[in-house]
Amino acid sequence: MQYTPAEQPATPIGATGATSFLTKQRKLIIVGIVLLAAFGYFGFTAFQAATSFYLTVDELVAQGPAAGESVKVKGALVEGSFDRASTENTIATFQLHENGAQIDATYDGVLPDLFFNPHSEIVLEGTYEPGGVFMTDRVFVKCASKYQSLEGEAPYEYADPSAGAADPA
């Protein structure tokens, strides 16, 4: 049976049998993949920024100065090497050592509280200049993995609460 265009039966929209390439399910899958990729990228970049790699003093000395390159170096304060010109001056000079090597360092600012503790690991961030001086921008003191008291200090002793307690009966 042949129809003329005016007599053509009306078909509801979408009932032609043709399917769209982007169905609701495919759109949801694509959005999920894009979100997963974005979270993966941001997680990776945040992890890279949060991890901090540093050299030990002996590694830095072996590597030598790099022109203007910012690095982190870890070591311990050489006893008696700290010098500050005056109490009003914030510029300090000191030496760090590790594995038999030592470097001179200069820092302008307030130092962390545990800087002078002999058990502290000090991390400096800055540039190692061609003259052999480490120009420090930031100073960090790492907490020791286990507590060590200073020599001559006795650990605090707690009183036994059951030793002198009176019997209420």
Secondary structure, DSSP 8 states (H G I E B T S, - for coil): ----GGG-----TTTTS---SS-HHHHHHHHHHHHHHHHHHHHHHHHHHH----EEHHHHHHH---TT-EEEEEEEE-TT--EES-TT--EEEEEEEETTEEEEEEEES---GGGG-TT-EEEEEEEE-TTSEEEEEEEEEE--SS----TT--------TTTS-----
